[in-house]
């Protein structure tokens, strides 16, 4: 790896840590320590039936864990957990209607 490439990589990591002060270091450690196969946005689209724009929007909103500085690459384990939570009852999952809550 050339010196310029190394400096650019360190700059991207520093940028990421600045943007994500609370969990950035942990996310980087998880990524660097994992040997999982990376999934692409196309893979996520195939798994869910969502559009590319929707997948990228969920990344930007923080609902889908992605590789730091690249919202189009995903680690399989954390991604599958996030998809399960989203579809099971998270932000986009089914929620009780007001009439059902009224009787509680």
Residue, then its C-alpha position, 0 to 999 in steps of 0.5 A: x500500500x502506498x503512503x498516499x493510499x494509507x493516508x487516505x484510508x486513515x483520513x476516512x477512518x478519522x472522518x467516520x469517528x468524528x461523525x459517529x463519536x458514540x459508536x464509531x470505534x466499536x463499529x470499526x473494531x467489529x468490521x475489522x475483526x470480522x471475516x464475514x463476506x460483504x454483501x452489496x446493496x444489490x444483495x439487500x435489494x434481492x433479500x428484501x424487495x426494496x429499491x436501491x434508494x430505500x436501502x440507501x435511505x435506511x443506511x443514512x437514517x442509521x437503521x441498516x448497519x453498513x461499512x464505515x464510509x461506504x453505505x453500499x457494503x454490509x456485513x451479513x450478521x449485523x445486517x440480518x439482525x437489523x433486517x429482522x428487527x425492522x421487519x418484525x416490529x421496528x420502525x417499519x414493522x406492524x404496530x397496533x392500531x389505536x383501537x386495539x390500544x384503546x382497550x388495554 
